[in-house]
Amino acid sequence: MKQSRAMSLVEAVANVVVGYGVAVVTQILIFPIFGLHTTLAQNLKMGAVFTVASIGRSYLLRRLFEAIRFAADKGRQR
């Protein structure tokens, strides 16, 4: 069964929303180890930037792999 573009986006967003919380907590715990001291607001903003990038990356990779699968299926039908 083929996944629609809309469902690809929903999956990517759900994945990244969960990852957003993990990323912010990780930043709060790890940044001080490297001498980086940020406020919660800064961590939330940085997490948001990375989240947008992750959504785009996840969506594009999903569509790429769907196109590869579609091409392979089409090749088998010949």
PDB file of N, H, CA, C and O in Angstrom:
ATOM      1  N   MET A   1       0.837  -1.173   0.000  1.00  0.00           N
ATOM      2  CA  MET A   1       0.000   0.000   0.000  1.00  0.00           C
ATOM      3  C   MET A   1       0.890   1.247   0.000  1.00  0.00           C
ATOM      4  O   MET A   1       1.903   1.297   0.697  1.00  0.00           O
ATOM      5  N   LYS A   2       0.507   2.233  -0.775  1.00  0.00           N
ATOM      6  H   LYS A   2      -0.317   2.193  -1.341  1.00  0.00           H
ATOM      7  CA  LYS A   2       1.274   3.465  -0.902  1.00  0.00           C
ATOM      8  C   LYS A   2       0.845   4.468   0.154  1.00  0.00           C
ATOM      9  O   LYS A   2      -0.347   4.631   0.418  1.00  0.00           O
ATOM     10  N   GLN A   3       1.819   5.143   0.759  1.00  0.00           N
ATOM     11  H   GLN A   3       2.787   5.011   0.544  1.00  0.00           H
ATOM     12  CA  GLN A   3       1.524   6.174   1.750  1.00  0.00           C
ATOM     13  C   GLN A   3       1.332   7.505   1.031  1.00  0.00           C
ATOM     14  O   GLN A   3       2.138   7.872   0.177  1.00  0.00           O
ATOM     15  N   SER A   4       0.275   8.221   1.370  1.00  0.00           N
ATOM     16  H   SER A   4      -0.380   7.922   2.064  1.00  0.00           H
ATOM     17  CA  SER A   4       0.014   9.519   0.741  1.00  0.00           C
ATOM     18  C   SER A   4       1.020  10.564   1.220  1.00  0.00           C
ATOM     19  O   SER A   4       1.683  10.386   2.241  1.00  0.00           O
ATOM     20  N   ARG A   5       1.117  11.633   0.478  1.00  0.00           N
ATOM     21  H   ARG A   5       0.579  11.778  -0.352  1.00  0.00           H
ATOM     22  CA  ARG A   5       2.002  12.730   0.879  1.00  0.00           C
ATOM     23  C   ARG A   5       1.556  13.330   2.202  1.00  0.00           C
ATOM     24  O   ARG A   5       2.382  13.668   3.049  1.00  0.00           O
ATOM     25  N   ALA A   6       0.249  13.460   2.375  1.00  0.00           N
ATOM     26  H   ALA A   6      -0.423  13.185   1.686  1.00  0.00           H
ATOM     27  CA  ALA A   6      -0.274  14.031   3.626  1.00  0.00           C
ATOM     28  C   ALA A   6       0.102  13.156   4.821  1.00  0.00           C
ATOM     29  O   ALA A   6       0.519  13.664   5.861  1.00  0.00           O
ATOM     30  N   MET A   7      -0.046  11.849   4.670  1.00  0.00           N
ATOM     31  H   MET A   7      -0.385  11.435   3.825  1.00  0.00           H
ATOM     32  CA  MET A   7       0.305  10.953   5.774  1.00  0.00           C
ATOM     33  C   MET A   7       1.811  10.934   6.007  1.00  0.00           C
ATOM     34  O   MET A   7       2.255  10.754   7.141  1.00  0.00           O
ATOM     35  N   SER A   8       2.602  11.117   4.956  1.00  0.00           N
ATOM     36  H   SER A   8       2.242  11.263   4.035  1.00  0.00           H
ATOM     37  CA  SER A   8       4.044  11.234   5.128  1.00  0.00           C
ATOM     38  C   SER A   8       4.364  12.441   6.002  1.00  0.00           C
ATOM     39  O   SER A   8       5.222  12.372   6.882  1.00  0.00           O
ATOM     40  N   LEU A   9       3.672  13.536   5.755  1.00  0.00           N
ATOM     41  H   LEU A   9       2.975  13.592   5.041  1.00  0.00           H
ATOM     42  CA  LEU A   9       3.895  14.744   6.545  1.00  0.00           C
ATOM     43  C   LEU A   9       3.430  14.545   7.991  1.00  0.00           C
ATOM     44  O   LEU A   9       4.121  14.955   8.923  1.00  0.00           O
ATOM     45  N   VAL A  10       2.278  13.924   8.179  1.00  0.00           N
ATOM     46  H   VAL A  10       1.717  13.590   7.422  1.00  0.00           H
ATOM     47  CA  VAL A  10       1.771  13.664   9.534  1.00  0.00           C
ATOM     48  C   VAL A  10       2.765  12.803  10.311  1.00  0.00           C
ATOM     49  O   VAL A  10       3.060  13.090  11.471  1.00  0.00           O
ATOM     50  N   GLU A  11       3.274  11.762   9.686  1.00  0.00           N
ATOM     51  H   GLU A  11       3.034  11.529   8.743  1.00  0.00           H
ATOM     52  CA  GLU A  11       4.250  10.890  10.341  1.00  0.00           C
ATOM     53  C   GLU A  11       5.519  11.652  10.698  1.00  0.00           C
ATOM     54  O   GLU A  11       6.042  11.515  11.804  1.00  0.00           O
ATOM     55  N   ALA A  12       6.011  12.455   9.761  1.00  0.00           N
ATOM     56  H   ALA A  12       5.586  12.566   8.862  1.00  0.00           H
ATOM     57  CA  ALA A  12       7.226  13.229  10.004  1.00  0.00           C
ATOM     58  C   ALA A  12       7.019  14.219  11.153  1.00  0.00           C
ATOM     59  O   ALA A  12       7.894  14.367  12.007  1.00  0.00           O
ATOM     60  N   VAL A  13       5.883  14.889  11.179  1.00  0.00           N
ATOM     61  H   VAL A  13       5.172  14.769  10.485  1.00  0.00           H
ATOM     62  CA  VAL A  13       5.604  15.862  12.234  1.00  0.00           C
ATOM     63  C   VAL A  13       5.500  15.170  13.592  1.00  0.00           C
ATOM     64  O   VAL A  13       6.069  15.645  14.575  1.00  0.00           O
ATOM     65  N   ALA A  14       4.776  14.051  13.651  1.00  0.00           N
ATOM     66  H   ALA A  14       4.314  13.665  12.853  1.00  0.00           H
ATOM     67  CA  ALA A  14       4.639  13.320  14.921  1.00  0.00           C
ATOM     68  C   ALA A  14       6.005  12.872  15.435  1.00  0.00           C
ATOM     69  O   ALA A  14       6.288  12.978  16.628  1.00  0.00           O
ATOM     70  N   ASN A  15       6.832  12.383  14.554  1.00  0.00           N
ATOM     71  H   ASN A  15       6.602  12.296  13.585  1.00  0.00           H
ATOM     72  CA  ASN A  15       8.171  11.935  14.925  1.00  0.00           C
ATOM     73  C   ASN A  15       8.995  13.089  15.487  1.00  0.00           C
ATOM     74  O   ASN A  15       9.681  12.931  16.496  1.00  0.00           O
ATOM     75  N   VAL A  16       8.929  14.228  14.847  1.00  0.00           N
ATOM     76  H   VAL A  16       8.372  14.356  14.026  1.00  0.00           H
ATOM     77  CA  VAL A  16       9.750  15.359  15.247  1.00  0.00           C
ATOM     78  C   VAL A  16       9.202  16.042  16.501  1.00  0.00           C
ATOM     79  O   VAL A  16       9.977  16.558  17.307  1.00  0.00           O
ATOM     80  N   VAL A  17       7.890  16.053  16.673  1.00  0.00           N
ATOM     81  H   VAL A  17       7.261  15.635  16.018  1.00  0.00           H
ATOM     82  CA  VAL A  17       7.315  16.651  17.887  1.00  0.00           C
ATOM     83  C   VAL A  17       7.824  15.909  19.117  1.00  0.00           C
ATOM     84  O   VAL A  17       8.206  16.532  20.108  1.00  0.00           O
ATOM     85  N   VAL A  18       7.830  14.593  19.056  1.00  0.00           N
ATOM     86  H   VAL A  18       7.520  14.087  18.251  1.00  0.00           H
ATOM     87  CA  VAL A  18       8.369  13.805  20.166  1.00  0.00           C
ATOM     88  C   VAL A  18       9.864  14.090  20.320  1.00  0.00           C
ATOM     89  O   VAL A  18      10.363  14.236  21.435  1.00  0.00           O
ATOM     90  N   GLY A  19      10.565  14.168  19.203  1.00  0.00           N
ATOM     91  H   GLY A  19      10.159  14.049  18.297  1.00  0.00           H
ATOM     92  CA  GLY A  19      11.988  14.457  19.231  1.00  0.00           C
ATOM     93  C   GLY A  19      12.307  15.837  19.773  1.00  0.00           C
ATOM     94  O   GLY A  19      13.378  16.045  20.343  1.00  0.00           O
ATOM     95  N   TYR A  20      11.386  16.793  19.605  1.00  0.00           N
ATOM     96  H   TYR A  20      10.515  16.625  19.142  1.00  0.00           H
ATOM     97  CA  TYR A  20      11.596  18.153  20.104  1.00  0.00           C
ATOM     98  C   TYR A  20      11.824  18.157  21.611  1.00  0.00           C
ATOM     99  O   TYR A  20      12.763  18.779  22.106  1.00  0.00           O
ATOM    100  N   GLY A  21      10.967  17.465  22.322  1.00  0.00           N
ATOM    101  H   GLY A  21      10.204  16.960  21.920  1.00  0.00           H
ATOM    102  CA  GLY A  21      11.132  17.385  23.778  1.00  0.00           C
ATOM    103  C   GLY A  21      12.444  16.740  24.166  1.00  0.00           C
ATOM    104  O   GLY A  21      13.129  17.203  25.078  1.00  0.00           O
ATOM    105  N   VAL A  22      12.792  15.672  23.473  1.00  0.00           N
ATOM    106  H   VAL A  22      12.235  15.296  22.732  1.00  0.00           H
ATOM    107  CA  VAL A  22      14.059  14.990  23.744  1.00  0.00           C
ATOM    108  C   VAL A  22      15.229  15.928  23.460  1.00  0.00           C
ATOM    109  O   VAL A  22      16.192  15.971  24.226  1.00  0.00           O
ATOM    110  N   ALA A  23      15.147  16.679  22.363  1.00  0.00           N
ATOM    111  H   ALA A  23      14.365  16.645  21.741  1.00  0.00           H
ATOM    112  CA  ALA A  23      16.230  17.591  21.990  1.00  0.00           C
ATOM    113  C   ALA A  23      16.425  18.686  23.030  1.00  0.00           C
ATOM    114  O   ALA A  23      17.554  18.983  23.419  1.00  0.00           O
ATOM    115  N   VAL A  24      15.329  19.285  23.481  1.00  0.00           N
ATOM    116  H   VAL A  24      14.412  19.044  23.166  1.00  0.00           H
ATOM    117  CA  VAL A  24      15.438  20.383  24.456  1.00  0.00           C
ATOM    118  C   VAL A  24      16.033  19.873  25.763  1.00  0.00           C
ATOM    119  O   VAL A  24      16.921  20.505  26.335  1.00  0.00           O
ATOM    120  N   VAL A  25      15.543  18.734  26.233  1.00  0.00           N
ATOM    121  H   VAL A  25      14.822  18.220  25.768  1.00  0.00           H
ATOM    122  CA  VAL A  25      16.090  18.165  27.472  1.00  0.00           C
ATOM    123  C   VAL A  25      17.566  17.825  27.294  1.00  0.00           C
ATOM    124  O   VAL A  25      18.373  18.071  28.191  1.00  0.00           O
ATOM    125  N   THR A  26      17.920  17.266  26.150  1.00  0.00           N
ATOM    126  H   THR A  26      17.264  17.067  25.421  1.00  0.00           H
ATOM    127  CA  THR A  26      19.325  16.932  25.877  1.00  0.00           C
ATOM    128  C   THR A  26      20.191  18.184  25.873  1.00  0.00           C
ATOM    129  O   THR A  26      21.282  18.189  26.444  1.00  0.00           O
ATOM    130  N   GLN A  27      19.707  19.249  25.227  1.00  0.00           N
ATOM    131  H   GLN A  27      18.821  19.245  24.763  1.00  0.00           H
ATOM    132  CA  GLN A  27      20.461  20.511  25.215  1.00  0.00           C
ATOM    133  C   GLN A  27      20.680  21.020  26.636  1.00  0.00           C
ATOM    134  O   GLN A  27      21.785  21.433  26.986  1.00  0.00           O
ATOM    135  N   ILE A  28      19.639  20.991  27.445  1.00  0.00           N
ATOM    136  H   ILE A  28      18.741  20.656  27.160  1.00  0.00           H
ATOM    137  CA  ILE A  28      19.740  21.485  28.822  1.00  0.00           C
ATOM    138  C   ILE A  28      20.784  20.695  29.607  1.00  0.00           C
ATOM    139  O   ILE A  28      21.513  21.261  30.422  1.00  0.00           O
ATOM    140  N   LEU A  29      20.855  19.388  29.360  1.00  0.00           N
ATOM    141  H   LEU A  29      20.262  18.929  28.698  1.00  0.00           H
ATOM    142  CA  LEU A  29      21.789  18.537  30.093  1.00  0.00           C
ATOM    143  C   LEU A  29      23.211  18.569  29.528  1.00  0.00           C
ATOM    144  O   LEU A  29      24.181  18.501  30.284  1.00  0.00           O
ATOM    145  N   ILE A  30      23.336  18.672  28.215  1.00  0.00           N
ATOM    146  H   ILE A  30      22.548  18.727  27.601  1.00  0.00           H
ATOM    147  CA  ILE A  30      24.651  18.527  27.564  1.00  0.00           C
ATOM    148  C   ILE A  30      25.381  19.849  27.367  1.00  0.00           C
ATOM    149  O   ILE A  30      26.602  19.899  27.516  1.00  0.00           O
ATOM    150  N   PHE A  31      24.669  20.913  27.037  1.00  0.00           N
ATOM    151  H   PHE A  31      23.677  20.873  26.916  1.00  0.00           H
ATOM    152  CA  PHE A  31      25.338  22.188  26.761  1.00  0.00           C
ATOM    153  C   PHE A  31      26.284  22.614  27.882  1.00  0.00           C
ATOM    154  O   PHE A  31      27.410  23.015  27.588  1.00  0.00           O
ATOM    155  N   PRO A  32      25.884  22.546  29.149  1.00  0.00           N
ATOM    156  CA  PRO A  32      26.804  22.973  30.216  1.00  0.00           C
ATOM    157  C   PRO A  32      28.100  22.158  30.262  1.00  0.00           C
ATOM    158  O   PRO A  32      29.139  22.676  30.672  1.00  0.00           O
ATOM    159  N   ILE A  33      28.048  20.915  29.854  1.00  0.00           N
ATOM    160  H   ILE A  33      27.204  20.495  29.521  1.00  0.00           H
ATOM    161  CA  ILE A  33      29.260  20.084  29.819  1.00  0.00           C
ATOM    162  C   ILE A  33      30.291  20.690  28.867  1.00  0.00           C
ATOM    163  O   ILE A  33      31.496  20.568  29.087  1.00  0.00           O
ATOM    164  N   PHE A  34      29.809  21.345  27.808  1.00  0.00           N
ATOM    165  H   PHE A  34      28.830  21.445  27.629  1.00  0.00           H
ATOM    166  CA  PHE A  34      30.693  21.967  26.820  1.00  0.00           C
ATOM    167  C   PHE A  34      30.886  23.460  27.068  1.00  0.00           C
ATOM    168  O   PHE A  34      31.404  24.178  26.212  1.00  0.00           O
ATOM    169  N   GLY A  35      30.469  23.917  28.231  1.00  0.00           N
ATOM    170  H   GLY A  35      30.048  23.334  28.926  1.00  0.00           H
ATOM    171  CA  GLY A  35      30.666  25.316  28.587  1.00  0.00           C
ATOM    172  C   GLY A  35      29.664  26.262  27.951  1.00  0.00           C
ATOM    173  O   GLY A  35      29.882  27.473  27.942  1.00  0.00           O
ATOM    174  N   LEU A  36      28.581  25.740  27.425  1.00  0.00           N
ATOM    175  H   LEU A  36      28.403  24.756  27.432  1.00  0.00           H
ATOM    176  CA  LEU A  36      27.544  26.569  26.812  1.00  0.00           C
ATOM    177  C   LEU A  36      26.424  26.758  27.822  1.00  0.00           C
ATOM    178  O   LEU A  36      25.839  25.784  28.296  1.00  0.00           O
ATOM    179  N   HIS A  37      26.131  27.985  28.145  1.00  0.00           N
ATOM    180  H   HIS A  37      26.606  28.776  27.760  1.00  0.00           H
ATOM    181  CA  HIS A  37      25.097  28.277  29.135  1.00  0.00           C
ATOM    182  C   HIS A  37      23.988  29.068  28.459  1.00  0.00           C
ATOM    183  O   HIS A  37      24.185  30.208  28.041  1.00  0.00           O
ATOM    184  N   THR A  38      22.828  28.449  28.360  1.00  0.00           N
ATOM    185  H   THR A  38      22.668  27.523  28.700  1.00  0.00           H
ATOM    186  CA  THR A  38      21.694  29.060  27.680  1.00  0.00           C
ATOM    187  C   THR A  38      20.479  29.074  28.609  1.00  0.00           C
ATOM    188  O   THR A  38      20.390  28.298  29.561  1.00  0.00           O
ATOM    189  N   THR A  39      19.568  29.963  28.308  1.00  0.00           N
ATOM    190  H   THR A  39      19.641  30.593  27.535  1.00  0.00           H
ATOM    191  CA  THR A  39      18.324  30.020  29.078  1.00  0.00           C
ATOM    192  C   THR A  39      17.345  28.995  28.506  1.00  0.00           C
ATOM    193  O   THR A  39      17.558  28.454  27.421  1.00  0.00           O
ATOM    194  N   LEU A  40      16.281  28.740  29.245  1.00  0.00           N
ATOM    195  H   LEU A  40      16.108  29.179  30.126  1.00  0.00           H
ATOM    196  CA  LEU A  40      15.255  27.828  28.751  1.00  0.00           C
ATOM    197  C   LEU A  40      14.657  28.366  27.463  1.00  0.00           C
ATOM    198  O   LEU A  40      14.416  27.607  26.524  1.00  0.00           O
ATOM    199  N   ALA A  41      14.414  29.674  27.413  1.00  0.00           N
ATOM    200  H   ALA A  41      14.610  30.290  28.176  1.00  0.00           H
ATOM    201  CA  ALA A  41      13.851  30.281  26.200  1.00  0.00           C
ATOM    202  C   ALA A  41      14.773  30.062  24.994  1.00  0.00           C
ATOM    203  O   ALA A  41      14.301  29.752  23.900  1.00  0.00           O
ATOM    204  N   GLN A  42      16.072  30.221  25.193  1.00  0.00           N
ATOM    205  H   GLN A  42      16.455  30.473  26.082  1.00  0.00           H
ATOM    206  CA  GLN A  42      17.021  29.989  24.102  1.00  0.00           C
ATOM    207  C   GLN A  42      16.998  28.525  23.660  1.00  0.00           C
ATOM    208  O   GLN A  42      17.029  28.232  22.465  1.00  0.00           O
ATOM    209  N   ASN A  43      16.942  27.614  24.626  1.00  0.00           N
ATOM    210  H   ASN A  43      16.917  27.852  25.597  1.00  0.00           H
ATOM    211  CA  ASN A  43      16.880  26.189  24.288  1.00  0.00           C
ATOM    212  C   ASN A  43      15.612  25.868  23.504  1.00  0.00           C
ATOM    213  O   ASN A  43      15.648  25.095  22.547  1.00  0.00           O
ATOM    214  N   LEU A  44      14.495  26.461  23.912  1.00  0.00           N
ATOM    215  H   LEU A  44      14.466  27.089  24.689  1.00  0.00           H
ATOM    216  CA  LEU A  44      13.239  26.225  23.194  1.00  0.00           C
ATOM    217  C   LEU A  44      13.302  26.771  21.769  1.00  0.00           C
ATOM    218  O   LEU A  44      12.809  26.133  20.839  1.00  0.00           O
ATOM    219  N   LYS A  45      13.906  27.947  21.593  1.00  0.00           N
ATOM    220  H   LYS A  45      14.306  28.466  22.348  1.00  0.00           H
ATOM    221  CA  LYS A  45      14.035  28.531  20.256  1.00  0.00           C
ATOM    222  C   LYS A  45      14.959  27.701  19.379  1.00  0.00           C
ATOM    223  O   LYS A  45      14.643  27.440  18.218  1.00  0.00           O
ATOM    224  N   MET A  46      16.105  27.281  19.926  1.00  0.00           N
ATOM    225  H   MET A  46      16.362  27.492  20.869  1.00  0.00           H
ATOM    226  CA  MET A  46      17.018  26.440  19.140  1.00  0.00           C
ATOM    227  C   MET A  46      16.350  25.123  18.778  1.00  0.00           C
ATOM    228  O   MET A  46      16.483  24.636  17.655  1.00  0.00           O
ATOM    229  N   GLY A  47      15.635  24.555  19.732  1.00  0.00           N
ATOM    230  H   GLY A  47      15.527  24.951  20.644  1.00  0.00           H
ATOM    231  CA  GLY A  47      14.910  23.315  19.465  1.00  0.00           C
ATOM    232  C   GLY A  47      13.894  23.494  18.350  1.00  0.00           C
ATOM    233  O   GLY A  47      13.704  22.597  17.528  1.00  0.00           O
ATOM    234  N   ALA A  48      13.238  24.654  18.320  1.00  0.00           N
ATOM    235  H   ALA A  48      13.393  25.383  18.987  1.00  0.00           H
ATOM    236  CA  ALA A  48      12.250  24.928  17.268  1.00  0.00           C
ATOM    237  C   ALA A  48      12.907  24.994  15.888  1.00  0.00           C
ATOM    238  O   ALA A  48      12.364  24.470  14.915  1.00  0.00           O
ATOM    239  N   VAL A  49      14.067  25.633  15.804  1.00  0.00           N
ATOM    240  H   VAL A  49      14.509  26.058  16.595  1.00  0.00           H
ATOM    241  CA  VAL A  49      14.785  25.712  14.527  1.00  0.00           C
ATOM    242  C   VAL A  49      15.162  24.309  14.046  1.00  0.00           C
ATOM    243  O   VAL A  49      14.953  23.970  12.881  1.00  0.00           O
ATOM    244  N   PHE A  50      15.709  23.507  14.936  1.00  0.00           N
ATOM    245  H   PHE A  50      15.879  23.782  15.883  1.00  0.00           H
ATOM    246  CA  PHE A  50      16.088  22.150  14.568  1.00  0.00           C
ATOM    247  C   PHE A  50      14.861  21.303  14.233  1.00  0.00           C
ATOM    248  O   PHE A  50      14.934  20.403  13.396  1.00  0.00           O
ATOM    249  N   THR A  51      13.746  21.589  14.882  1.00  0.00           N
ATOM    250  H   THR A  51      13.686  22.320  15.562  1.00  0.00           H
ATOM    251  CA  THR A  51      12.520  20.854  14.609  1.00  0.00           C
ATOM    252  C   THR A  51      12.027  21.110  13.186  1.00  0.00           C
ATOM    253  O   THR A  51      11.661  20.175  12.474  1.00  0.00           O
ATOM    254  N   VAL A  52      12.019  22.367  12.778  1.00  0.00           N
ATOM    255  H   VAL A  52      12.317  23.127  13.356  1.00  0.00           H
ATOM    256  CA  VAL A  52      11.603  22.694  11.414  1.00  0.00           C
ATOM    257  C   VAL A  52      12.519  22.003  10.400  1.00  0.00           C
ATOM    258  O   VAL A  52      12.046  21.447   9.409  1.00  0.00           O
ATOM    259  N   ALA A  53      13.813  22.041  10.649  1.00  0.00           N
ATOM    260  H   ALA A  53      14.197  22.492  11.454  1.00  0.00           H
ATOM    261  CA  ALA A  53      14.759  21.363   9.750  1.00  0.00           C
ATOM    262  C   ALA A  53      14.497  19.859   9.733  1.00  0.00           C
ATOM    263  O   ALA A  53      14.575  19.234   8.675  1.00  0.00           O
ATOM    264  N   SER A  54      14.193  19.279  10.870  1.00  0.00           N
ATOM    265  H   SER A  54      14.130  19.786  11.730  1.00  0.00           H
ATOM    266  CA  SER A  54      13.934  17.837  10.952  1.00  0.00           C
ATOM    267  C   SER A  54      12.663  17.447  10.217  1.00  0.00           C
ATOM    268  O   SER A  54      12.618  16.406   9.562  1.00  0.00           O
ATOM    269  N   ILE A  55      11.632  18.273  10.321  1.00  0.00           N
ATOM    270  H   ILE A  55      11.669  19.119  10.853  1.00  0.00           H
ATOM    271  CA  ILE A  55      10.394  17.980   9.598  1.00  0.00           C
ATOM    272  C   ILE A  55      10.659  17.953   8.101  1.00  0.00           C
ATOM    273  O   ILE A  55      10.233  17.033   7.403  1.00  0.00           O
ATOM    274  N   GLY A  56      11.358  18.957   7.619  1.00  0.00           N
ATOM    275  H   GLY A  56      11.703  19.705   8.186  1.00  0.00           H
ATOM    276  CA  GLY A  56      11.689  18.993   6.194  1.00  0.00           C
ATOM    277  C   GLY A  56      12.526  17.806   5.766  1.00  0.00           C
ATOM    278  O   GLY A  56      12.256  17.186   4.738  1.00  0.00           O
ATOM    279  N   ARG A  57      13.543  17.488   6.553  1.00  0.00           N
ATOM    280  H   ARG A  57      13.762  17.992   7.388  1.00  0.00           H
ATOM    281  CA  ARG A  57      14.409  16.348   6.235  1.00  0.00           C
ATOM    282  C   ARG A  57      13.615  15.052   6.215  1.00  0.00           C
ATOM    283  O   ARG A  57      13.734  14.269   5.272  1.00  0.00           O
ATOM    284  N   SER A  58      12.813  14.815   7.235  1.00  0.00           N
ATOM    285  H   SER A  58      12.716  15.451   8.001  1.00  0.00           H
ATOM    286  CA  SER A  58      12.040  13.577   7.319  1.00  0.00           C
ATOM    287  C   SER A  58      11.064  13.450   6.154  1.00  0.00           C
ATOM    288  O   SER A  58      10.932  12.380   5.560  1.00  0.00           O
ATOM    289  N   TYR A  59      10.391  14.529   5.835  1.00  0.00           N
ATOM    290  H   TYR A  59      10.498  15.399   6.317  1.00  0.00           H
ATOM    291  CA  TYR A  59       9.423  14.510   4.746  1.00  0.00           C
ATOM    292  C   TYR A  59      10.109  14.227   3.413  1.00  0.00           C
ATOM    293  O   TYR A  59       9.652  13.379   2.647  1.00  0.00           O
ATOM    294  N   LEU A  60      11.199  14.929   3.135  1.00  0.00           N
ATOM    295  H   LEU A  60      11.571  15.617   3.758  1.00  0.00           H
ATOM    296  CA  LEU A  60      11.892  14.730   1.863  1.00  0.00           C
ATOM    297  C   LEU A  60      12.462  13.323   1.732  1.00  0.00           C
ATOM    298  O   LEU A  60      12.392  12.720   0.661  1.00  0.00           O
ATOM    299  N   LEU A  61      13.025  12.799   2.814  1.00  0.00           N
ATOM    300  H   LEU A  61      13.082  13.289   3.684  1.00  0.00           H
ATOM    301  CA  LEU A  61      13.542  11.429   2.755  1.00  0.00           C
ATOM    302  C   LEU A  61      12.416  10.417   2.545  1.00  0.00           C
ATOM    303  O   LEU A  61      12.574   9.452   1.798  1.00  0.00           O
ATOM    304  N   ARG A  62      11.289  10.640   3.203  1.00  0.00           N
ATOM    305  H   ARG A  62      11.161  11.424   3.810  1.00  0.00           H
ATOM    306  CA  ARG A  62      10.140   9.741   3.028  1.00  0.00           C
ATOM    307  C   ARG A  62       9.683   9.743   1.582  1.00  0.00           C
ATOM    308  O   ARG A  62       9.430   8.686   1.004  1.00  0.00           O
ATOM    309  N   ARG A  63       9.578  10.930   0.996  1.00  0.00           N
ATOM    310  H   ARG A  63       9.784  11.788   1.466  1.00  0.00           H
ATOM    311  CA  ARG A  63       9.138  11.013  -0.400  1.00  0.00           C
ATOM    312  C   ARG A  63      10.166  10.388  -1.337  1.00  0.00           C
ATOM    313  O   ARG A  63       9.790   9.736  -2.311  1.00  0.00           O
ATOM    314  N   LEU A  64      11.451  10.574  -1.062  1.00  0.00           N
ATOM    315  H   LEU A  64      11.756  11.103  -0.271  1.00  0.00           H
ATOM    316  CA  LEU A  64      12.493   9.964  -1.876  1.00  0.00           C
ATOM    317  C   LEU A  64      12.372   8.447  -1.857  1.00  0.00           C
ATOM    318  O   LEU A  64      12.390   7.805  -2.908  1.00  0.00           O
ATOM    319  N   PHE A  65      12.249   7.877  -0.671  1.00  0.00           N
ATOM    320  H   PHE A  65      12.235   8.398   0.182  1.00  0.00           H
ATOM    321  CA  PHE A  65      12.148   6.423  -0.568  1.00  0.00           C
ATOM    322  C   PHE A  65      10.837   5.914  -1.167  1.00  0.00           C
ATOM    323  O   PHE A  65      10.796   4.807  -1.704  1.00  0.00           O
ATOM    324  N   GLU A  66       9.776   6.699  -1.083  1.00  0.00           N
ATOM    325  H   GLU A  66       9.809   7.598  -0.647  1.00  0.00           H
ATOM    326  CA  GLU A  66       8.511   6.305  -1.710  1.00  0.00           C
ATOM    327  C   GLU A  66       8.671   6.301  -3.230  1.00  0.00           C
ATOM    328  O   GLU A  66       8.147   5.417  -3.909  1.00  0.00           O
ATOM    329  N   ALA A  67       9.392   7.288  -3.764  1.00  0.00           N
ATOM    330  H   ALA A  67       9.817   8.006  -3.213  1.00  0.00           H
ATOM    331  CA  ALA A  67       9.639   7.330  -5.204  1.00  0.00           C
ATOM    332  C   ALA A  67      10.494   6.149  -5.654  1.00  0.00           C
ATOM    333  O   ALA A  67      10.249   5.568  -6.712  1.00  0.00           O
ATOM    334  N   ILE A  68      11.490   5.797  -4.856  1.00  0.00           N
ATOM    335  H   ILE A  68      11.688   6.269  -3.997  1.00  0.00           H
ATOM    336  CA  ILE A  68      12.335   4.635  -5.176  1.00  0.00           C
ATOM    337  C   ILE A  68      11.490   3.362  -5.172  1.00  0.00           C
ATOM    338  O   ILE A  68      11.615   2.523  -6.064  1.00  0.00           O
ATOM    339  N   ARG A  69      10.628   3.223  -4.160  1.00  0.00           N
ATOM    340  H   ARG A  69      10.527   3.905  -3.435  1.00  0.00           H
ATOM    341  CA  ARG A  69       9.776   2.042  -4.084  1.00  0.00           C
ATOM    342  C   ARG A  69       8.810   2.001  -5.267  1.00  0.00           C
ATOM    343  O   ARG A  69       8.584   0.937  -5.844  1.00  0.00           O
ATOM    344  N   PHE A  70       8.242   3.148  -5.632  1.00  0.00           N
ATOM    345  H   PHE A  70       8.426   4.012  -5.163  1.00  0.00           H
ATOM    346  CA  PHE A  70       7.322   3.219  -6.754  1.00  0.00           C
ATOM    347  C   PHE A  70       8.024   2.828  -8.059  1.00  0.00           C
ATOM    348  O   PHE A  70       7.473   2.080  -8.866  1.00  0.00           O
ATOM    349  N   ALA A  71       9.234   3.335  -8.257  1.00  0.00           N
ATOM    350  H   ALA A  71       9.682   3.942  -7.601  1.00  0.00           H
ATOM    351  CA  ALA A  71      10.003   3.005  -9.465  1.00  0.00           C
ATOM    352  C   ALA A  71      10.332   1.520  -9.507  1.00  0.00           C
ATOM    353  O   ALA A  71      10.268   0.902 -10.570  1.00  0.00           O
ATOM    354  N   ALA A  72      10.680   0.947  -8.371  1.00  0.00           N
ATOM    355  H   ALA A  72      10.733   1.450  -7.508  1.00  0.00           H
ATOM    356  CA  ALA A  72      10.990  -0.480  -8.320  1.00  0.00           C
ATOM    357  C   ALA A  72       9.746  -1.314  -8.627  1.00  0.00           C
ATOM    358  O   ALA A  72       9.821  -2.305  -9.353  1.00  0.00           O
ATOM    359  N   ASP A  73       8.606  -0.909  -8.072  1.00  0.00           N
ATOM    360  H   ASP A  73       8.544  -0.104  -7.482  1.00  0.00           H
ATOM    361  CA  ASP A  73       7.354  -1.626  -8.352  1.00  0.00           C
ATOM    362  C   ASP A  73       6.974  -1.528  -9.810  1.00  0.00           C
ATOM    363  O   ASP A  73       6.513  -2.501 -10.405  1.00  0.00           O
ATOM    364  N   LYS A  74       7.165  -0.356 -10.388  1.00  0.00           N
ATOM    365  H   LYS A  74       7.539   0.435  -9.904  1.00  0.00           H
ATOM    366  CA  LYS A  74       6.842  -0.140 -11.801  1.00  0.00           C
ATOM    367  C   LYS A  74       7.747  -0.993 -12.689  1.00  0.00           C
ATOM    368  O   LYS A  74       7.301  -1.547 -13.694  1.00  0.00           O
ATOM    369  N   GLY A  75       9.019  -1.091 -12.311  1.00  0.00           N
ATOM    370  H   GLY A  75       9.381  -0.641 -11.495  1.00  0.00           H
ATOM    371  CA  GLY A  75       9.969  -1.918 -13.054  1.00  0.00           C
ATOM    372  C   GLY A  75       9.620  -3.393 -13.021  1.00  0.00           C
ATOM    373  O   GLY A  75       9.847  -4.112 -13.994  1.00  0.00           O
ATOM    374  N   ARG A  76       9.071  -3.843 -11.907  1.00  0.00           N
ATOM    375  H   ARG A  76       8.887  -3.259 -11.116  1.00  0.00           H
ATOM    376  CA  ARG A  76       8.679  -5.256 -11.772  1.00  0.00           C
ATOM    377  C   ARG A  76       7.449  -5.584 -12.593  1.00  0.00           C
ATOM    378  O   ARG A  76       7.250  -6.737 -12.975  1.00  0.00           O
ATOM    379  N   GLN A  77       6.615  -4.578 -12.872  1.00  0.00           N
ATOM    380  H   GLN A  77       6.777  -3.642 -12.561  1.00  0.00           H
ATOM    381  CA  GLN A  77       5.383  -4.823 -13.629  1.00  0.00           C
ATOM    382  C   GLN A  77       5.629  -4.988 -15.103  1.00  0.00           C
ATOM    383  O   GLN A  77       4.746  -5.467 -15.814  1.00  0.00           O
ATOM    384  N   ARG A  78       6.768  -4.619 -15.584  1.00  0.00           N
ATOM    385  H   ARG A  78       7.485  -4.229 -15.006  1.00  0.00           H
ATOM    386  CA  ARG A  78       7.065  -4.699 -17.032  1.00  0.00           C
ATOM    387  C   ARG A  78       7.337  -6.082 -17.466  1.00  0.00           C
ATOM    388  O   ARG A  78       7.602  -6.319 -18.644  1.00  0.00           O
TER     389      ARG A  78
END
